[in-house]
Amino acid sequence: KIGVPENYDGIFPWYLAKYTELAVSGDEDGIFGIDGQFLYATKPLDREKQPSYSLQSMHRQSFTVEVCVIDKNDNVPTFKKETMRGSVQLGLLKISFMQVEAMDRDDRNTAHAELRFSLMEQTPRIPSSQMFSMDSITGEVSLTEEGSSTLDPEMCGRYKLQVMVKDMAGKANAFFTTGTVTVEVTGNTWASPDPVRLQENLPGPYPIPISQVKWSGSQAEYSLEGEFPEMLFTISREGVIYLNAPLDRETQDQFLISIVVERPDGREIAKPVELRVMVGDANDNRPTFPQAQYHAVVKELAARILTVQAADNDDPKTDNVRIFYRLVGQIPESPRALFRVDRDSGVISVQADSMEGTAPQYTLTITAEDAKLNSSCTVVVTVQDENNNPPAFAQHEYGPFHVPEDAPLATTVTSVLARDADVRGGDSWQVDYRLESGNEEEVFTLVTDKQTNEVSLVLDFERESEYILVLSAQNPVPLVRGRYGPASTATVSIYVDDVNEGPILSQSHYEVTVREGEEPGRVIATIRGYDPDSHPIYSLQGDTKKYFSIGKYSGELKTVQALDREENSTYTMEVIAVDGNSSLSASTLVTVQILDVNDNSPVLVGDYSWKYLCTPRWEDQALVLASRDSDGPQHGGRLNFSLRSDATVRRNWKLTPINTHTNLSLNIPYLAPEVYTVPFTISDSSSPPRSTFINLPVTVCTCNVRGNCKIAAKPLEGMPTIQSAVGILLGTFAVITILIIIFVRLSYQNPKDSKET
């Protein structure tokens, strides 16, 4: 296969290629020939006339030579139509309404036939000079955004567009052709249809056509959008809009339907138009009450009013929502008709002068009616008792009652009752009791049983031997009739009988803190007790080591000797207060916490005589030094190690703190094997600190590969000499040499095949 450019304008014959034993066949036009072993052409080739030639070899080895004519840009692009016309509809969006087509005879697989379109000029230039645009690749003509919004057939009904097509993808050296496109502006029937009013619950049959739209331009498809149930409204291919089911005004009283017009490929043609559907009312809703049952309370001495309101979901602008109310039943019916309802407002009122002596509850049935439909509700009316009876005691005086003076707190002395003739359980029946006098020191409290109205006098403590109390009874709500008289007041007499009581301590547990080392005799706490009959006597129990003492009458707790927190940090003992006139007693616990003082110096812990360090220095090898301080964490929590301020010591040794310990290691790479004394100080963290000076013997020796000492710090008797060590090494070397010679000879006695893998 060989490529030959078209339109060759050189010397002929034109030699194309060299072949061995080539005889040409298949050249009907006589264009090709053979000169020796060379294939030649006798005239120029034209790709547009014939793009390739197939030549067959006639010799022993048959083969084909395909001569491909290579394209040159020798053709000018042309428009397919001499007269190019199109029409654009009013309201069209920025989508193409026509396409300009052109062709080029050059090879379409090359840039020679790669066409580009452009819009050169628009005539006339009204209402804007940029009314149209052209796609440079497809040649599609469309309105610009400005053209879509300002196009007006009355202002200009025809436009002429000067267009150009270029090959070579529009490059500067490309061939081009110009042409004229005539665009007619046409009107359109695409507009929002008139609003539609439909009656709710139409009987059908469905679907019912309700409106129609029409796009008067190119082929179009229609669809509906809006807030309505799916398939309630549909549109046909002809633009007829249908209603497919009955409407309910109470669910939705109007619809705004957007009608979308699109091309068959789904591209929107114009802006959607809208159809407004309004739903007319029908009397299809009965009046309904917001609740099926109402509850009202009427005082027995006065009338009260209750209003019931029914609602109708029909159109409020029509008579379908006009409601009338009627009272159709009262249970019980006796003694008479007590209530009435206003026909228009639904106001229920008591028409009797008074509800006194009536039943405690009535059930009323009320109906609400419009022009043809009705519904009902019930109203439960409770006749409420009013406070027209004051409470009264059965007697004017109660007692006297006797209470021992050692009676426990919250002791009930007595219970009395003031009776009320109003309805049991109501506010008018409930009684509030109050001590009017005799309880100025608030010795007594009143506890009322709300179920029975009985009141109990509770003694909280005793100060006097006799109490005269004046007790009153009233209702929590005001009296409607009558007033509170002498029957609502009673006198209660109470005597307190003397009893020998035991002492009482002010606290059940004492917490005391003392610094260790304090001088003996210091008062650390005072135990306070009360005995109304005598003075309490104090004693200690649980202090086995006799570290403390207590004043027999004062209750002062003292230290007998200095205390050591390191010996014991907490002491717990019991203080007993005994009545001087009897065996009655009371006790309390005393806990003494000993506060720490920095009175102990830190010490080194452990035996380090058998440990050693290797020389030359091993990485990460160190002696782990442990220490302890008997004081608490405040003073001995963290201990500090520091080497003596000596240049040699600080050069040879290094201390590194690790958590709660300290590592001692060599600070230089090599130190002669020997036993060294390392001086350092251990200090606690208190202020001021306490310190301890340490001289620690440390063995430094030469180590083998396993980290064991090879040589002691000083030579020992009986160790091998240098001469004996050299002799041992030479003997070992001789044995190794003999073994090598034996292995070599064995290998030569059993030679392996050289080809063996």
ChimeraX attribute file (.defattr): number of C-alpha atoms within 10 A of each C-alpha:
attribute: neighborCount
match mode: 1-to-1
recipient: residues
	/A:1	9
	/A:2	12
	/A:3	13
	/A:4	17
	/A:5	14
	/A:6	19
	/A:7	16
	/A:8	13
	/A:9	9
	/A:10	9
	/A:11	9
	/A:12	12
	/A:13	16
	/A:14	18
	/A:15	16
	/A:16	14
	/A:17	11
	/A:18	14
	/A:19	13
	/A:20	9
	/A:21	15
	/A:22	23
	/A:23	15
	/A:24	18
	/A:25	15
	/A:26	12
	/A:27	13
	/A:28	7
	/A:29	6
	/A:30	11
	/A:31	14
	/A:32	21
	/A:33	19
	/A:34	17
	/A:35	11
	/A:36	11
	/A:37	13
	/A:38	16
	/A:39	19
	/A:40	18
	/A:41	17
	/A:42	14
	/A:43	17
	/A:44	17
	/A:45	20
	/A:46	18
	/A:47	20
	/A:48	15
	/A:49	7
	/A:50	10
	/A:51	15
	/A:52	16
	/A:53	15
	/A:54	14
	/A:55	17
	/A:56	16
	/A:57	17
	/A:58	14
	/A:59	12
	/A:60	7
	/A:61	8
	/A:62	9
	/A:63	12
	/A:64	13
	/A:65	15
	/A:66	14
	/A:67	16
	/A:68	19
	/A:69	20
	/A:70	17
	/A:71	21
	/A:72	16
	/A:73	18
	/A:74	15
	/A:75	17
	/A:76	18
	/A:77	24
	/A:78	21
	/A:79	17
	/A:80	12
	/A:81	11
	/A:82	10
	/A:83	10
	/A:84	17
	/A:85	15
	/A:86	15
	/A:87	17
	/A:88	25
	/A:89	24
	/A:90	21
	/A:91	22
	/A:92	22
	/A:93	20
	/A:94	20
	/A:95	19
	/A:96	18
	/A:97	19
	/A:98	17
	/A:99	16
	/A:100	22
	/A:101	16
	/A:102	19
	/A:103	17
	/A:104	21
	/A:105	15
	/A:106	21
	/A:107	18
	/A:108	13
	/A:109	9
	/A:110	13
	/A:111	16
	/A:112	24
	/A:113	22
	/A:114	19
	/A:115	25
	/A:116	20
	/A:117	25
	/A:118	19
	/A:119	21
	/A:120	14
	/A:121	16
	/A:122	20
	/A:123	12
	/A:124	13
	/A:125	13
	/A:126	16
	/A:127	14
	/A:128	13
	/A:129	13
	/A:130	15
	/A:131	20
	/A:132	21
	/A:133	22
	/A:134	21
	/A:135	16
	/A:136	18
	/A:137	13
	/A:138	14
	/A:139	23
	/A:140	17
	/A:141	24
	/A:142	22
	/A:143	21
	/A:144	17
	/A:145	15
	/A:146	15
	/A:147	22
	/A:148	21
	/A:149	15
	/A:150	16
	/A:151	23
	/A:152	18
	/A:153	15
	/A:154	9
	/A:155	10
	/A:156	14
	/A:157	15
	/A:158	15
	/A:159	20
	/A:160	16
	/A:161	19
	/A:162	16
	/A:163	19
	/A:164	23
	/A:165	28
	/A:166	27
	/A:167	27
	/A:168	18
	/A:169	18
	/A:170	18
	/A:171	11
	/A:172	9
	/A:173	9
	/A:174	17
	/A:175	21
	/A:176	18
	/A:177	15
	/A:178	16
	/A:179	18
	/A:180	18
	/A:181	19
	/A:182	16
	/A:183	19
	/A:184	17
	/A:185	19
	/A:186	18
	/A:187	16
	/A:188	15
	/A:189	13
	/A:190	20
	/A:191	16
	/A:192	15
	/A:193	14
	/A:194	12
	/A:195	14
	/A:196	14
	/A:197	13
	/A:198	19
	/A:199	15
	/A:200	19
	/A:201	16
	/A:202	14
	/A:203	9
	/A:204	11
	/A:205	9
	/A:206	12
	/A:207	15
	/A:208	15
	/A:209	14
	/A:210	15
	/A:211	17
	/A:212	16
	/A:213	20
	/A:214	18
	/A:215	21
	/A:216	14
	/A:217	18
	/A:218	11
	/A:219	10
	/A:220	21
	/A:221	20
	/A:222	23
	/A:223	16
	/A:224	18
	/A:225	15
	/A:226	13
	/A:227	11
	/A:228	13
	/A:229	7
	/A:230	9
	/A:231	12
	/A:232	13
	/A:233	20
	/A:234	18
	/A:235	20
	/A:236	12
	/A:237	11
	/A:238	13
	/A:239	19
	/A:240	15
	/A:241	23
	/A:242	19
	/A:243	19
	/A:244	16
	/A:245	17
	/A:246	18
	/A:247	19
	/A:248	18
	/A:249	21
	/A:250	16
	/A:251	8
	/A:252	12
	/A:253	16
	/A:254	19
	/A:255	16
	/A:256	15
	/A:257	18
	/A:258	18
	/A:259	21
	/A:260	18
	/A:261	25
	/A:262	18
	/A:263	15
	/A:264	11
	/A:265	8
	/A:266	10
	/A:267	12
	/A:268	19
	/A:269	23
	/A:270	20
	/A:271	16
	/A:272	19
	/A:273	16
	/A:274	20
	/A:275	21
	/A:276	15
	/A:277	18
	/A:278	18
	/A:279	19
	/A:280	17
	/A:281	21
	/A:282	17
	/A:283	18
	/A:284	17
	/A:285	18
	/A:286	22
	/A:287	25
	/A:288	19
	/A:289	20
	/A:290	12
	/A:291	11
	/A:292	11
	/A:293	14
	/A:294	17
	/A:295	11
	/A:296	17
	/A:297	16
	/A:298	22
	/A:299	15
	/A:300	19
	/A:301	18
	/A:302	14
	/A:303	16
	/A:304	14
	/A:305	13
	/A:306	17
	/A:307	13
	/A:308	19
	/A:309	15
	/A:310	22
	/A:311	15
	/A:312	21
	/A:313	17
	/A:314	21
	/A:315	17
	/A:316	11
	/A:317	9
	/A:318	11
	/A:319	12
	/A:320	22
	/A:321	21
	/A:322	17
	/A:323	23
	/A:324	18
	/A:325	24
	/A:326	18
	/A:327	19
	/A:328	12
	/A:329	14
	/A:330	19
	/A:331	13
	/A:332	13
	/A:333	12
	/A:334	10
	/A:335	9
	/A:336	10
	/A:337	14
	/A:338	17
	/A:339	17
	/A:340	18
	/A:341	21
	/A:342	14
	/A:343	14
	/A:344	12
	/A:345	14
	/A:346	22
	/A:347	15
	/A:348	23
	/A:349	17
	/A:350	18
	/A:351	14
	/A:352	14
	/A:353	10
	/A:354	15
	/A:355	20
	/A:356	16
	/A:357	10
	/A:358	14
	/A:359	13
	/A:360	14
	/A:361	15
	/A:362	18
	/A:363	18
	/A:364	21
	/A:365	16
	/A:366	22
	/A:367	21
	/A:368	27
	/A:369	20
	/A:370	19
	/A:371	13
	/A:372	10
	/A:373	14
	/A:374	16
	/A:375	16
	/A:376	19
	/A:377	18
	/A:378	20
	/A:379	19
	/A:380	17
	/A:381	18
	/A:382	17
	/A:383	20
	/A:384	20
	/A:385	21
	/A:386	23
	/A:387	25
	/A:388	17
	/A:389	20
	/A:390	26
	/A:391	26
	/A:392	23
	/A:393	19
	/A:394	14
	/A:395	14
	/A:396	15
	/A:397	15
	/A:398	16
	/A:399	12
	/A:400	13
	/A:401	14
	/A:402	15
	/A:403	18
	/A:404	14
	/A:405	18
	/A:406	15
	/A:407	18
	/A:408	11
	/A:409	11
	/A:410	13
	/A:411	15
	/A:412	18
	/A:413	15
	/A:414	16
	/A:415	14
	/A:416	18
	/A:417	20
	/A:418	25
	/A:419	20
	/A:420	22
	/A:421	13
	/A:422	18
	/A:423	15
	/A:424	14
	/A:425	12
	/A:426	12
	/A:427	16
	/A:428	26
	/A:429	26
	/A:430	27
	/A:431	27
	/A:432	18
	/A:433	23
	/A:434	15
	/A:435	20
	/A:436	12
	/A:437	13
	/A:438	18
	/A:439	14
	/A:440	10
	/A:441	9
	/A:442	11
	/A:443	16
	/A:444	23
	/A:445	15
	/A:446	17
	/A:447	15
	/A:448	18
	/A:449	13
	/A:450	13
	/A:451	9
	/A:452	14
	/A:453	22
	/A:454	16
	/A:455	21
	/A:456	20
	/A:457	20
	/A:458	18
	/A:459	20
	/A:460	15
	/A:461	17
	/A:462	18
	/A:463	10
	/A:464	11
	/A:465	14
	/A:466	17
	/A:467	20
	/A:468	15
	/A:469	20
	/A:470	18
	/A:471	21
	/A:472	24
	/A:473	25
	/A:474	23
	/A:475	19
	/A:476	14
	/A:477	14
	/A:478	14
	/A:479	16
	/A:480	13
	/A:481	10
	/A:482	10
	/A:483	12
	/A:484	16
	/A:485	11
	/A:486	10
	/A:487	16
	/A:488	21
	/A:489	23
	/A:490	21
	/A:491	18
	/A:492	19
	/A:493	16
	/A:494	18
	/A:495	17
	/A:496	18
	/A:497	14
	/A:498	11
	/A:499	11
	/A:500	16
	/A:501	18
	/A:502	23
	/A:503	24
	/A:504	19
	/A:505	20
	/A:506	12
	/A:507	13
	/A:508	11
	/A:509	15
	/A:510	17
	/A:511	11
	/A:512	14
	/A:513	13
	/A:514	18
	/A:515	15
	/A:516	20
	/A:517	16
	/A:518	13
	/A:519	12
	/A:520	14
	/A:521	14
	/A:522	16
	/A:523	14
	/A:524	14
	/A:525	17
	/A:526	14
	/A:527	21
	/A:528	15
	/A:529	20
	/A:530	15
	/A:531	18
	/A:532	12
	/A:533	14
	/A:534	16
	/A:535	17
	/A:536	27
	/A:537	18
	/A:538	24
	/A:539	17
	/A:540	21
	/A:541	12
	/A:542	11
	/A:543	13
	/A:544	9
	/A:545	6
	/A:546	12
	/A:547	14
	/A:548	20
	/A:549	17
	/A:550	20
	/A:551	16
	/A:552	14
	/A:553	12
	/A:554	15
	/A:555	21
	/A:556	17
	/A:557	23
	/A:558	18
	/A:559	19
	/A:560	15
	/A:561	15
	/A:562	14
	/A:563	20
	/A:564	17
	/A:565	20
	/A:566	15
	/A:567	8
	/A:568	11
	/A:569	16
	/A:570	14
	/A:571	15
	/A:572	14
	/A:573	16
	/A:574	17
	/A:575	22
	/A:576	20
	/A:577	29
	/A:578	23
	/A:579	23
	/A:580	16
	/A:581	13
	/A:582	11
	/A:583	8
	/A:584	14
	/A:585	19
	/A:586	17
	/A:587	20
	/A:588	16
	/A:589	16
	/A:590	21
	/A:591	15
	/A:592	17
	/A:593	18
	/A:594	20
	/A:595	16
	/A:596	19
	/A:597	17
	/A:598	20
	/A:599	15
	/A:600	16
	/A:601	18
	/A:602	22
	/A:603	20
	/A:604	16
	/A:605	10
	/A:606	10
	/A:607	9
	/A:608	14
	/A:609	10
	/A:610	7
	/A:611	12
	/A:612	21
	/A:613	24
	/A:614	25
	/A:615	19
	/A:616	17
	/A:617	20
	/A:618	15
	/A:619	10
	/A:620	8
	/A:621	15
	/A:622	20
	/A:623	16
	/A:624	16
	/A:625	19
	/A:626	15
	/A:627	17
	/A:628	18
	/A:629	22
	/A:630	17
	/A:631	20
	/A:632	16
	/A:633	13
	/A:634	13
	/A:635	23
	/A:636	22
	/A:637	15
	/A:638	17
	/A:639	23
	/A:640	17
	/A:641	22
	/A:642	15
	/A:643	17
	/A:644	16
	/A:645	10
	/A:646	9
	/A:647	8
	/A:648	9
	/A:649	16
	/A:650	17
	/A:651	11
	/A:652	15
	/A:653	15
	/A:654	17
	/A:655	20
	/A:656	14
	/A:657	14
	/A:658	10
	/A:659	7
	/A:660	13
	/A:661	17
	/A:662	20
	/A:663	17
	/A:664	20
	/A:665	21
	/A:666	25
	/A:667	15
	/A:668	14
	/A:669	11
	/A:670	15
	/A:671	17
	/A:672	13
	/A:673	18
	/A:674	16
	/A:675	15
	/A:676	14
	/A:677	13
	/A:678	17
	/A:679	17
	/A:680	17
	/A:681	17
	/A:682	22
	/A:683	21
	/A:684	27
	/A:685	17
	/A:686	17
	/A:687	8
	/A:688	10
	/A:689	15
	/A:690	18
	/A:691	18
	/A:692	14
	/A:693	17
	/A:694	16
	/A:695	12
	/A:696	14
	/A:697	15
	/A:698	19
	/A:699	20
	/A:700	25
	/A:701	24
	/A:702	22
	/A:703	19
	/A:704	11
	/A:705	7
	/A:706	6
	/A:707	12
	/A:708	13
	/A:709	18
	/A:710	12
	/A:711	16
	/A:712	15
	/A:713	17
	/A:714	10
	/A:715	8
	/A:716	9
	/A:717	6
	/A:718	6
	/A:719	8
	/A:720	9
	/A:721	8
	/A:722	8
	/A:723	8
	/A:724	9
	/A:725	10
	/A:726	10
	/A:727	10
	/A:728	10
	/A:729	10
	/A:730	10
	/A:731	10
	/A:732	10
	/A:733	10
	/A:734	10
	/A:735	10
	/A:736	10
	/A:737	10
	/A:738	10
	/A:739	10
	/A:740	10
	/A:741	10
	/A:742	10
	/A:743	10
	/A:744	10
	/A:745	10
	/A:746	10
	/A:747	10
	/A:748	9
	/A:749	8
	/A:750	8
	/A:751	8
	/A:752	10
	/A:753	7
	/A:754	6
	/A:755	5
	/A:756	5
	/A:757	5
